[in-house]
Amino acid sequence: MAIFVVALAALVIARNWSATRNTRVGLTCLLLVASAWQTAVEISFTNIVVEIALLAVLLAEFRFYELPAGWARWSESIVAWSAALGRWMWLVQALNERPREVTSGRPVGERIGRLLRMALPAIILLVVFISIFAAGNRIFHDFFNRGANHFYDWFAGFNFDLGRSILWFLFATLGLVFLRPPEGARAPRLWARSLGEWRRADASMAFGQSALILLALNVLFFAVNTIDVIYLWQRAAPPAGVLARDYLYEGVYSLITATVLAGVILTFLFQQPAEVTGRRTLRLLAFAWIAQNFVLIAGVFLRLKLFMDLSDVTEKRVYVACFLLLVAVGFALLCGHVLRGRLASRLLWRNVVATFSLFFVLQFLNVSGWVARQNFSRVERAPGSGVNVPYNVNLGPGAWPALIEIAGRLPAGPVRDEMTLDLRARAQIERPRSAAVDWRERQRRRDQNTTALLNWAAPSGELTSEELSSTAVKDLHSAERAPRSSD
């Protein structure tokens, strides 16, 4: 994947070297090199998203520079990708019909045929002299036979399965887009234009509706935040008759939905004319609601903390916390929107930049290793507390060094025995996999951690079939497909 990403970027740069080059292009190339390196270390969802975004920016800066900088230009790359299959039609026409400047007026298909006719005599004579030398020179004969046999074995063993064929077709299609994207729009498309003001005929009605909306929602949020202050901040326990899991866990997503919806409502309320949004009463109500949303976000963070005190830290909960941090940044940016108003496009753009920044940082972090350390540190801090060993063992290669280190520190007992047995089972599965892995599948972090796991497990020997069947790691495929946690 890293090779493909770098190759696509190099194709765009080489194909459009004489086009406009600016600071954005240089910065994009630097970020893309860092992300491609991380792909070779460990592929992840955030890594792939970042690379797609950077490739879109790079293509747009070179090919669609007539459009205004920013989303209007960069989104044109996505439009070009959506029309990728049409590039095959362009290729067929270019080969058979259309003259191109680089071919001195000759159609490409005619030029290729001319080159083949030009090379045909040399090919025939080469075959004749190879036959003569193979008959009279034993060493050359053996050398030629070995080469021909290697070529035949490679060709006969080539994988023509449907999945691989589709994969290469997709890569070839994407390559055609980067080689020759379709013509871009002359003006920014509808979604890339600045959002206009939300004007209504009666300004006093607009102000009254906006003020009542903010007042009513402030009252509702105050009631919800008061409940959180009583049962989360002070008592740190739900009321009698309410299960802790239901109160802490099930409330997380509804509160996140409420805060995101609040941000959307505020954005559009302050997209109205200055005669509505410029009034002090409306701004004070808006700032009060933003403050209450911050309290609500803090309550969600506390819910996550209390829930993780009752059970394990999971990767999903870590990403929920990252999303909450992003929402908090969005509300901080929203404060500026409330002050200035009518700048929703700029607000959306800054939130996109914040999201990209979060994804860019996350691709380099070993979240699974941190999760494993957090879960087992709770066992060390509070002896007797439970830990989900199967979940932690199946966190993936990123967690193996942490688990090996933890296994050496844990006191003798069932937790240590279970984790040691599961790690040995994982090592027994990884040994044949690592020996047979193809170079295209290698990832630096996994290779290093696999080596560490195999070295750690080597002195203990192989597990018996009974021991292997008793672990959470039955085989490689089921272990990787097994759900890590219900939440």
C-alpha positions in Angstrom: 0.0 0.0 0.0 2.8 2.4 0.8 4.4 1.7 -2.6 1.1 2.4 -4.4 0.5 5.6 -2.5 4.0 7.0 -3.3 3.7 5.8 -6.9 0.4 7.7 -7.4 1.8 10.8 -5.8 5.0 10.5 -8.0 2.8 10.0 -11.1 0.8 13.2 -10.4 4.0 15.2 -9.7 5.8 13.9 -12.8 2.8 14.3 -15.1 2.1 17.9 -13.9 5.6 19.2 -13.0 5.2 22.4 -15.0 1.8 23.2 -13.3 1.4 25.6 -10.4 3.5 24.6 -7.3 2.9 26.3 -4.0 3.3 25.9 -0.3 0.2 23.6 -0.1 1.8 21.2 -2.5 5.0 21.0 -0.5 3.2 20.6 2.8 1.0 17.9 1.2 4.0 16.0 -0.1 5.7 16.0 3.4 2.5 14.8 5.1 2.0 12.1 2.5 5.6 10.8 2.9 5.0 10.6 6.7 1.7 8.8 6.2 3.2 6.4 3.6 5.9 5.5 6.0 3.3 4.8 8.7 1.5 2.6 6.2 4.7 0.5 6.1 4.8 0.4 9.9 1.1 -0.4 10.5 -2.0 0.1 8.3 -5.1 1.5 10.1 -8.4 3.1 9.2 -7.1 6.6 10.1 -3.9 6.0 8.0 -6.0 5.2 4.9 -8.4 8.1 5.4 -5.4 10.5 5.7 -3.7 9.2 2.6 -6.9 9.4 0.5 -7.4 13.1 1.7 -3.8 14.0 0.9 -3.9 12.4 -2.6 -7.1 14.3 -3.3 -5.4 17.6 -2.3 -2.3 16.8 -4.4 -4.3 15.9 -7.5 -6.5 19.0 -7.1 -3.6 21.4 -6.6 -1.9 20.3 -9.8 -5.0 19.7 -12.0 -7.8 21.9 -10.8 -5.9 25.1 -9.8 -8.3 27.3 -11.7 -10.8 26.8 -9.0 -10.6 28.7 -5.7 -8.2 27.2 -3.1 -9.7 25.0 -0.5 -12.8 22.8 -0.5 -13.9 24.0 -4.0 -10.7 22.8 -5.5 -10.0 19.7 -3.4 -13.5 18.3 -3.7 -13.0 18.2 -7.5 -10.7 15.3 -7.0 -13.5 13.3 -5.4 -15.7 14.1 -8.4 -12.9 12.9 -10.7 -12.6 9.6 -8.8 -16.4 9.1 -9.0 -16.0 9.2 -12.8 -13.0 6.9 -12.8 -14.5 4.2 -15.0 -14.9 6.8 -17.8 -11.1 7.1 -18.0 -11.0 3.7 -19.7 -13.1 5.2 -22.5 -10.6 8.0 -22.8 -7.7 5.5 -23.0 -9.5 3.5 -25.8 -10.1 6.7 -27.8 -6.5 7.9 -27.2 -5.1 4.6 -28.5 -7.3 4.3 -31.6 -8.6 7.7 -32.6 -7.3 10.9 -31.0 -3.9 12.4 -32.1 -1.8 13.7 -29.2 0.8 16.4 -29.3 3.5 14.2 -27.9 3.1 11.8 -30.8 3.7 14.4 -33.5 0.2 14.2 -34.8 0.1 10.4 -35.1 -2.6 8.4 -33.2 -1.2 6.5 -30.3 -2.5 3.2 -31.7 -0.8 3.8 -35.0 2.5 4.7 -33.2 2.4 1.5 -31.2 1.8 -0.6 -34.3 4.7 1.2 -36.0 7.1 0.4 -33.1 6.0 -3.2 -33.2 6.7 -3.5 -36.9 10.0 -1.8 -36.3 11.0 -4.3 -33.7 9.8 -7.4 -35.5 13.0 -8.2 -37.5 15.1 -7.8 -34.4 12.9 -10.2 -32.5 13.0 -12.8 -35.3 16.8 -12.6 -35.6 17.2 -12.8 -31.8 15.2 -16.0 -31.8 17.3 -17.5 -34.6 20.6 -16.7 -33.0 19.4 -17.9 -29.5 18.6 -21.3 -31.1 22.0 -21.5 -32.8 23.9 -20.7 -29.6 21.7 -23.0 -27.5 22.6 -25.8 -29.8 26.3 -25.2 -29.8 27.1 -23.8 -26.3 26.2 -26.1 -23.4 26.5 -23.5 -20.7 24.3 -21.0 -22.7 21.9 -23.9 -23.4 21.5 -24.6 -19.6 21.3 -20.9 -18.8 18.6 -20.4 -21.4 16.6 -23.4 -20.3 16.7 -22.4 -16.6 15.5 -18.9 -17.6 12.7 -20.2 -19.8 11.6 -22.7 -17.0 11.6 -19.9 -14.4 9.4 -17.7 -16.7 7.0 -20.6 -17.3 6.8 -21.4 -13.6 6.1 -17.8 -12.8 3.5 -17.5 -15.5 1.8 -20.8 -14.7 1.7 -20.0 -11.0 0.3 -16.5 -11.5 -2.8 -15.9 -9.4 -5.7 -15.1 -11.7 -8.4 -15.4 -9.0 -11.3 -13.0 -9.2 -10.5 -11.0 -6.1 -6.9 -10.2 -7.2 -8.1 -9.3 -10.7 -10.7 -6.9 -9.3 -8.1 -5.4 -7.0 -5.7 -4.7 -9.9 -8.5 -3.4 -12.0 -9.4 -0.9 -9.3 -5.7 0.2 -8.9 -5.4 0.6 -12.7 -8.6 2.6 -12.8 -7.3 4.9 -10.1 -4.0 5.2 -11.8 -5.8 6.4 -15.0 -7.5 9.1 -13.0 -4.2 10.3 -11.7 -2.6 10.1 -15.1 -5.4 11.9 -16.9 -8.3 13.2 -14.8 -11.4 14.4 -16.4 -11.8 18.1 -17.0 -12.8 20.0 -13.8 -15.7 22.4 -13.3 -15.3 26.0 -14.4 -16.7 27.3 -11.2 -17.1 26.0 -7.6 -19.8 23.3 -7.4 -22.9 23.8 -5.3 -21.5 22.1 -2.2 -18.3 24.2 -2.4 -20.0 27.6 -2.5 -20.3 29.8 0.6 -23.5 29.4 2.5 -25.7 32.4 2.2 -27.5 34.1 4.9 -30.7 32.6 6.2 -33.0 35.6 5.6 -36.7 35.8 6.6 -39.2 38.6 5.9 -39.9 39.4 9.5 -36.7 40.0 11.4 -38.5 40.4 14.8 -40.2 37.0 14.3 -36.8 35.5 13.5 -35.2 36.9 16.6 -38.2 35.9 18.8 -38.1 32.3 17.5 -34.3 32.1 17.9 -34.4 33.5 21.4 -37.2 31.1 22.5 -35.3 28.1 21.0 -32.2 29.0 22.9 -34.1 29.7 26.1 -36.1 26.5 26.0 -33.0 24.4 25.3 -31.0 26.1 28.0 -33.6 25.2 30.5 -33.6 21.5 29.3 -29.9 21.3 29.3 -29.7 22.8 32.8 -32.0 20.1 34.1 -30.0 17.3 32.5 -26.7 18.8 33.7 -28.1 19.2 37.3 -29.0 15.5 37.3 -25.4 14.7 36.2 -24.0 17.0 38.9 -26.0 15.1 41.6 -25.5 11.5 40.4 -22.2 11.7 38.6 -20.1 14.5 40.0 -21.1 14.2 43.7 -22.4 10.6 44.3 -20.6 9.0 41.3 -23.4 6.4 41.4 -26.8 6.1 39.7 -30.0 6.3 41.7 -31.6 3.2 43.3 -33.1 0.8 40.9 -31.0 2.0 37.9 -28.3 -0.3 36.7 -24.9 1.3 36.6 -24.2 -0.1 33.1 -27.5 1.3 31.8 -27.0 4.7 33.3 -23.3 5.1 32.3 -23.0 3.3 29.0 -26.3 3.7 27.3 -26.4 7.5 28.0 -23.1 8.1 26.2 -24.4 8.0 22.7 -27.6 9.9 23.4 -25.6 12.7 25.0 -23.1 12.7 22.1 -26.1 13.0 19.7 -27.5 15.9 21.7 -24.2 17.9 21.7 -23.7 17.4 17.9 -27.3 18.4 17.2 -26.8 21.4 19.4 -23.8 22.5 17.4 -25.7 22.2 14.1 -28.6 24.2 15.5 -26.3 27.0 16.7 -24.5 27.1 13.4 -27.7 27.7 11.5 -29.2 30.1 14.0 -26.2 32.4 13.6 -26.3 32.2 9.8 -29.1 34.8 10.0 -28.6 38.5 9.3 -26.7 40.8 11.7 -30.0 42.5 12.8 -31.0 39.1 14.3 -27.7 37.6 15.5 -26.1 40.9 16.5 -28.4 41.4 19.5 -26.8 40.9 22.9 -29.7 38.8 24.3 -29.3 36.1 21.6 -25.5 36.0 22.0 -25.8 35.6 25.8 -28.3 32.7 25.4 -26.0 31.1 22.8 -22.9 31.4 25.0 -24.9 30.0 27.9 -25.9 27.0 25.8 -22.3 26.5 24.6 -21.2 26.5 28.2 -23.9 23.9 29.1 -22.7 21.8 26.2 -19.2 21.8 27.6 -20.7 20.6 30.9 -22.6 17.9 29.1 -19.4 16.8 27.3 -17.6 16.7 30.6 -20.4 14.5 31.9 -19.9 12.1 29.0 -16.2 11.9 29.7 -17.0 11.1 33.4 -19.5 8.4 32.3 -16.7 6.8 30.2 -14.3 7.0 33.1 -16.8 5.4 35.6 -17.7 2.7 33.1 -14.1 1.9 32.5 -13.6 1.7 36.3 -16.3 -1.1 36.2 -14.8 -2.9 33.2 -11.9 -2.8 30.7 -10.7 0.0 28.6 -11.5 -0.8 25.0 -10.2 0.7 21.7 -13.8 1.8 21.0 -14.0 3.8 24.2 -10.7 5.4 23.4 -12.0 6.5 20.0 -15.3 7.8 21.6 -13.2 9.9 23.9 -11.2 11.3 20.9 -14.6 12.1 19.2 -15.7 13.9 22.3 -12.5 15.9 22.3 -13.2 16.8 18.6 -16.8 17.9 19.6 -15.3 20.1 22.3 -13.0 21.7 19.8 -16.0 22.2 17.5 -17.8 24.1 20.2 -14.7 26.3 20.9 -14.8 27.2 17.2 -18.5 27.8 17.4 -17.9 30.6 19.9 -16.2 32.5 17.1 -19.1 31.8 14.8 -21.5 33.2 17.4 -19.4 36.4 17.7 -19.1 37.0 14.0 -22.1 35.2 12.5 -22.8 34.4 8.8 -19.5 32.5 8.5 -20.8 28.9 8.5 -18.5 27.9 5.6 -15.4 29.0 7.5 -16.7 27.2 10.6 -17.2 23.9 8.7 -13.8 24.2 7.1 -12.0 24.7 10.4 -13.8 21.6 11.8 -12.6 19.6 8.8 -9.1 20.7 9.5 -9.5 19.7 13.2 -10.8 16.3 12.1 -7.9 15.7 9.7 -5.4 16.8 12.4 -6.9 14.2 14.8 -6.8 11.4 12.2 -3.2 12.3 11.2 -2.0 12.0 14.8 -4.0 8.9 15.6 -2.4 6.9 12.7 0.9 7.0 14.5 -0.3 6.0 17.9 -0.3 2.4 19.2 -3.7 2.5 20.8 -4.0 -1.3 21.4 -0.7 -1.4 23.3 -1.8 1.5 25.5 -5.2 -0.2 26.1 -3.5 -3.4 27.3 -1.3 -1.5 29.7 -4.2 0.4 31.1 -6.3 -2.7 31.7 -3.6 -4.7 33.4 -2.3 -1.7 35.4 -5.8 -1.7 37.1 -5.1 -5.3 38.2 -1.8 -4.2 39.7 -3.3 -1.1 41.3 -6.3 -3.0 42.7 -5.5 -6.7 43.3 -8.5 -8.9 42.9 -10.2 -6.7 40.2 -11.2 -8.6 37.1 -9.8 -8.2 33.6 -11.0 -9.6 30.2 -7.9 -11.6 29.2 -9.3 -12.9 25.9 -10.1 -9.4 24.8 -6.6 -8.0 25.6 -4.8 -11.0 24.0 -6.8 -10.5 20.8 -6.1 -6.7 20.7 -3.5 -7.5 18.0 0.2 -7.3 17.4 0.5 -3.8 18.8 -0.4 -5.1 22.3 2.0 -8.1 22.4 5.1 -6.3 23.8 3.0 -4.7 26.5 1.3 -8.1 27.4 4.7 -9.8 27.5 6.0 -7.2 29.9 2.9 -7.3 32.0 3.0 -11.2 32.2 6.4 -10.9 33.8 5.2 -8.5 36.5 1.8 -10.1 37.4 1.8 -12.2 40.6 1.2 -15.9 40.2 -2.5 -16.6 39.8 -5.3 -17.4 37.3 -5.0 -14.1 35.5 -1.3 -14.6 34.8 -1.8 -18.3 33.9 -4.6 -17.5 31.4 -2.7 -14.7 29.8 0.5 -16.7 29.5 -1.3 -19.7 27.9 -3.2 -17.4 25.4 0.1 -15.6 24.4 1.8 -19.0 23.9 -1.2 -20.1 21.7 -0.9 -16.8 19.7 2.9 -17.4 19.2 2.2 -21.0 18.0 -0.2 -19.6 15.4 2.1 -16.7 14.4 5.2 -18.9 13.8 4.0 -20.6 10.5 2.3 -17.4 9.4 5.4 -15.2 9.8 7.5 -17.8 7.9 5.1 -17.9 5.0 4.2 -14.2 4.8 4.8 -12.4 1.5 6.9 -9.3 1.4 3.8 -7.3 0.2 2.0 -8.2 3.5 4.8 -7.2 5.8 4.3 -4.4 8.3 7.2 -3.2 10.4 5.4 -3.0 13.8 3.8 -6.5 13.4 7.1 -8.0 12.3 9.0 -6.6 15.3 6.3 -7.6 17.7 6.0 -11.1 16.2 9.7 -11.6 16.7 9.4 -10.5 20.3 6.5 -12.8 20.9 8.2 -15.8 19.3 11.4 -15.2 21.3 9.4 -14.9 24.5 7.5 -18.2 23.8 10.4 -20.2 22.5 11.7 -21.5 25.9 8.2 -22.8 26.8 7.8 -25.2 23.9 4.7 -26.1 22.0 1.2 -26.3 23.5 -0.6 -29.6 23.4 -3.9 -29.8 21.4 -5.8 -29.8 24.7 -4.1 -26.7 25.9 -4.6 -24.9 22.6 -8.3 -25.7 22.5 -8.8 -24.3 26.0 -7.5 -20.8 25.0 -9.3 -17.9 23.5 -7.1 -18.1 20.4 -8.3 -21.1 18.5 -6.8 -20.3 15.1 -5.5 -17.3 13.3 -8.6 -16.5 11.3 -11.2 -17.0 14.1 -9.0 -14.9 16.5 -8.8 -12.0 14.1 -12.6 -12.2 13.3 -13.7 -12.7 16.9 -15.5 -9.6 18.4 -13.2 -8.0 20.9 -16.0 -6.6 23.0 -19.7 -6.2 22.9 -19.3 -2.4 23.1 
